[in-house]
Amino acid sequence: MVSIALIGGDGAGKSTIAHALVERLPFPASYLYMGLNPQSSNVALPTTRLVHAARRRQHPESANADHVSLHSLRKKPDRGRVWRAARLINRIAEESNRHLISRRRQRAGEVVISDRHFLFDYWSTNTKRRRLSDRLHMLFLTRILPRPDLVIWLDAPSEVLYARKPEVATEYLDERRRAFRSAGHEVPRFVHVDAARDLDTVYAEVEQLVLDFHREKMR
């Protein structure tokens, strides 16, 4: 059983490379979105889609943006303890559900290629400043939710990422880059790939990493 996560800032090529791996690898593989945006997800709980629909009605500009969801962890108004508890329960249920889907696919003989991963999307060096519900969530992600077998960080300078996908400020991209680097110690196999190069070159390196890792696991 093998699970591989591709992480990186917006514009790093995660989705493109993940789908290409599923199509080209010489063994069964499947794609699983493990990020925050239900509209980008190929699987999501009904409660998650309902929450997203309500947010879309209130904030239409954030409907399709993963980065807005990330920022909203710190910018949402306080809606009370009941709301925070319900949000925490739904987040943990969603993350657990997608992990179980990944495990079922792996037991069926597939290599699961994850586009993003919750641990790295939520990771922050400023966790002590978060509310109790957010700290409990981070505890779940760092201590309970199983890690991917291999994490491949598609890294590029913020200026390069912004030129490819000018949707978020370079300051935010720099913040996420620092967070990815900091979170690398949370997984046993964390590989850095220079994603500033052309897509074909980056894909070739990622594919070789996956092939080598799969060969090692099969032994």
Contacts in CASP RR format, 6 or more apart in sequence:
PFRMAT RR
TARGET T0000
AUTHOR 0000-0000-0000
METHOD contacts of the structure
MODEL  1
MVSIALIGGDGAGKSTIAHALVERLPFPASYLYMGLNPQSSNVALPTTRL
VHAARRRQHPESANADHVSLHSLRKKPDRGRVWRAARLINRIAEESNRHL
ISRRRQRAGEVVISDRHFLFDYWSTNTKRRRLSDRLHMLFLTRILPRPDL
VIWLDAPSEVLYARKPEVATEYLDERRRAFRSAGHEVPRFVHVDAARDLD
TVYAEVEQLVLDFHREKMR
1 103 0 8 1.000
1 106 0 8 1.000
1 107 0 8 1.000
1 109 0 8 1.000
1 149 0 8 1.000
2 106 0 8 1.000
2 111 0 8 1.000
2 112 0 8 1.000
2 149 0 8 1.000
2 150 0 8 1.000
2 213 0 8 1.000
2 214 0 8 1.000
2 217 0 8 1.000
3 102 0 8 1.000
3 106 0 8 1.000
3 111 0 8 1.000
3 112 0 8 1.000
3 114 0 8 1.000
3 148 0 8 1.000
3 149 0 8 1.000
3 150 0 8 1.000
4 111 0 8 1.000
4 112 0 8 1.000
4 113 0 8 1.000
4 114 0 8 1.000
4 148 0 8 1.000
4 149 0 8 1.000
4 150 0 8 1.000
4 151 0 8 1.000
4 152 0 8 1.000
4 210 0 8 1.000
4 213 0 8 1.000
5 34 0 8 1.000
5 114 0 8 1.000
5 116 0 8 1.000
5 117 0 8 1.000
5 120 0 8 1.000
5 148 0 8 1.000
5 150 0 8 1.000
5 151 0 8 1.000
5 152 0 8 1.000
6 14 0 8 1.000
6 17 0 8 1.000
6 18 0 8 1.000
6 113 0 8 1.000
6 114 0 8 1.000
6 115 0 8 1.000
6 116 0 8 1.000
6 152 0 8 1.000
6 154 0 8 1.000
6 206 0 8 1.000
7 14 0 8 1.000
7 116 0 8 1.000
7 117 0 8 1.000
7 120 0 8 1.000
7 151 0 8 1.000
7 152 0 8 1.000
7 153 0 8 1.000
7 154 0 8 1.000
7 180 0 8 1.000
8 14 0 8 1.000
8 116 0 8 1.000
8 120 0 8 1.000
8 153 0 8 1.000
8 154 0 8 1.000
8 155 0 8 1.000
8 176 0 8 1.000
8 180 0 8 1.000
8 195 0 8 1.000
9 154 0 8 1.000
9 156 0 8 1.000
9 161 0 8 1.000
9 173 0 8 1.000
9 176 0 8 1.000
9 177 0 8 1.000
9 180 0 8 1.000
10 66 0 8 1.000
10 67 0 8 1.000
10 161 0 8 1.000
10 165 0 8 1.000
10 167 0 8 1.000
10 168 0 8 1.000
10 173 0 8 1.000
11 156 0 8 1.000
11 161 0 8 1.000
11 164 0 8 1.000
11 165 0 8 1.000
12 154 0 8 1.000
12 155 0 8 1.000
12 156 0 8 1.000
12 161 0 8 1.000
12 195 0 8 1.000
13 154 0 8 1.000
13 195 0 8 1.000
13 199 0 8 1.000
13 202 0 8 1.000
14 115 0 8 1.000
14 116 0 8 1.000
14 154 0 8 1.000
15 40 0 8 1.000
15 115 0 8 1.000
16 199 0 8 1.000
17 154 0 8 1.000
17 199 0 8 1.000
17 202 0 8 1.000
17 203 0 8 1.000
17 206 0 8 1.000
18 31 0 8 1.000
18 113 0 8 1.000
18 114 0 8 1.000
18 115 0 8 1.000
19 31 0 8 1.000
20 203 0 8 1.000
21 29 0 8 1.000
21 113 0 8 1.000
21 206 0 8 1.000
21 207 0 8 1.000
21 210 0 8 1.000
22 29 0 8 1.000
22 30 0 8 1.000
22 31 0 8 1.000
22 113 0 8 1.000
24 207 0 8 1.000
25 111 0 8 1.000
25 207 0 8 1.000
25 210 0 8 1.000
25 211 0 8 1.000
26 211 0 8 1.000
27 111 0 8 1.000
27 214 0 8 1.000
28 108 0 8 1.000
28 109 0 8 1.000
28 110 0 8 1.000
28 111 0 8 1.000
29 110 0 8 1.000
29 111 0 8 1.000
29 112 0 8 1.000
29 113 0 8 1.000
30 105 0 8 1.000
30 110 0 8 1.000
30 111 0 8 1.000
30 112 0 8 1.000
30 113 0 8 1.000
31 42 0 8 1.000
31 113 0 8 1.000
31 115 0 8 1.000
32 42 0 8 1.000
32 43 0 8 1.000
32 98 0 8 1.000
32 101 0 8 1.000
32 102 0 8 1.000
32 105 0 8 1.000
32 112 0 8 1.000
32 113 0 8 1.000
32 114 0 8 1.000
32 115 0 8 1.000
33 40 0 8 1.000
33 41 0 8 1.000
33 42 0 8 1.000
33 43 0 8 1.000
33 114 0 8 1.000
33 115 0 8 1.000
33 116 0 8 1.000
34 98 0 8 1.000
34 114 0 8 1.000
34 115 0 8 1.000
34 116 0 8 1.000
34 117 0 8 1.000
34 118 0 8 1.000
35 41 0 8 1.000
35 66 0 8 1.000
35 115 0 8 1.000
35 116 0 8 1.000
35 117 0 8 1.000
35 118 0 8 1.000
35 121 0 8 1.000
36 66 0 8 1.000
36 69 0 8 1.000
36 70 0 8 1.000
36 116 0 8 1.000
36 118 0 8 1.000
36 121 0 8 1.000
37 52 0 8 1.000
37 64 0 8 1.000
37 65 0 8 1.000
37 66 0 8 1.000
37 69 0 8 1.000
38 44 0 8 1.000
38 48 0 8 1.000
38 49 0 8 1.000
38 52 0 8 1.000
39 52 0 8 1.000
39 63 0 8 1.000
39 64 0 8 1.000
40 64 0 8 1.000
40 66 0 8 1.000
40 115 0 8 1.000
43 97 0 8 1.000
43 98 0 8 1.000
43 101 0 8 1.000
44 94 0 8 1.000
45 90 0 8 1.000
45 93 0 8 1.000
45 94 0 8 1.000
45 97 0 8 1.000
47 90 0 8 1.000
47 93 0 8 1.000
47 94 0 8 1.000
48 90 0 8 1.000
48 94 0 8 1.000
51 87 0 8 1.000
51 90 0 8 1.000
52 63 0 8 1.000
55 62 0 8 1.000
55 63 0 8 1.000
56 62 0 8 1.000
56 63 0 8 1.000
59 68 0 8 1.000
61 68 0 8 1.000
62 68 0 8 1.000
62 69 0 8 1.000
62 72 0 8 1.000
65 167 0 8 1.000
66 116 0 8 1.000
66 121 0 8 1.000
67 167 0 8 1.000
67 168 0 8 1.000
67 172 0 8 1.000
70 121 0 8 1.000
70 122 0 8 1.000
70 176 0 8 1.000
71 172 0 8 1.000
73 122 0 8 1.000
73 130 0 8 1.000
73 134 0 8 1.000
74 130 0 8 1.000
84 131 0 8 1.000
84 133 0 8 1.000
85 133 0 8 1.000
87 133 0 8 1.000
88 133 0 8 1.000
88 136 0 8 1.000
88 137 0 8 1.000
91 137 0 8 1.000
92 137 0 8 1.000
92 140 0 8 1.000
95 118 0 8 1.000
95 140 0 8 1.000
95 141 0 8 1.000
95 145 0 8 1.000
96 145 0 8 1.000
98 118 0 8 1.000
99 145 0 8 1.000
99 146 0 8 1.000
102 112 0 8 1.000
102 114 0 8 1.000
105 112 0 8 1.000
106 112 0 8 1.000
111 210 0 8 1.000
111 214 0 8 1.000
113 210 0 8 1.000
114 148 0 8 1.000
117 148 0 8 1.000
117 151 0 8 1.000
118 141 0 8 1.000
118 145 0 8 1.000
119 141 0 8 1.000
119 142 0 8 1.000
119 145 0 8 1.000
119 147 0 8 1.000
119 183 0 8 1.000
119 186 0 8 1.000
119 187 0 8 1.000
120 151 0 8 1.000
120 179 0 8 1.000
120 180 0 8 1.000
120 183 0 8 1.000
122 137 0 8 1.000
122 138 0 8 1.000
122 141 0 8 1.000
123 138 0 8 1.000
123 141 0 8 1.000
123 179 0 8 1.000
123 180 0 8 1.000
123 182 0 8 1.000
123 183 0 8 1.000
123 186 0 8 1.000
124 130 0 8 1.000
124 179 0 8 1.000
125 178 0 8 1.000
125 179 0 8 1.000
125 182 0 8 1.000
127 134 0 8 1.000
127 135 0 8 1.000
127 138 0 8 1.000
128 135 0 8 1.000
130 138 0 8 1.000
142 186 0 8 1.000
147 186 0 8 1.000
147 187 0 8 1.000
147 188 0 8 1.000
148 187 0 8 1.000
149 189 0 8 1.000
149 213 0 8 1.000
149 217 0 8 1.000
150 189 0 8 1.000
150 191 0 8 1.000
150 209 0 8 1.000
150 210 0 8 1.000
150 213 0 8 1.000
151 184 0 8 1.000
151 187 0 8 1.000
151 189 0 8 1.000
151 190 0 8 1.000
151 191 0 8 1.000
152 191 0 8 1.000
152 193 0 8 1.000
152 206 0 8 1.000
152 209 0 8 1.000
152 210 0 8 1.000
153 180 0 8 1.000
153 184 0 8 1.000
153 190 0 8 1.000
153 191 0 8 1.000
153 192 0 8 1.000
153 193 0 8 1.000
154 193 0 8 1.000
154 195 0 8 1.000
154 202 0 8 1.000
154 206 0 8 1.000
155 177 0 8 1.000
155 180 0 8 1.000
155 192 0 8 1.000
155 193 0 8 1.000
155 194 0 8 1.000
155 195 0 8 1.000
155 196 0 8 1.000
156 194 0 8 1.000
156 195 0 8 1.000
156 196 0 8 1.000
157 196 0 8 1.000
158 170 0 8 1.000
158 171 0 8 1.000
158 173 0 8 1.000
158 174 0 8 1.000
158 177 0 8 1.000
159 170 0 8 1.000
160 195 0 8 1.000
160 196 0 8 1.000
161 170 0 8 1.000
161 173 0 8 1.000
162 168 0 8 1.000
162 169 0 8 1.000
162 170 0 8 1.000
162 173 0 8 1.000
184 190 0 8 1.000
189 213 0 8 1.000
191 209 0 8 1.000
193 202 0 8 1.000
193 205 0 8 1.000
193 206 0 8 1.000
193 209 0 8 1.000
194 202 0 8 1.000
195 202 0 8 1.000
END
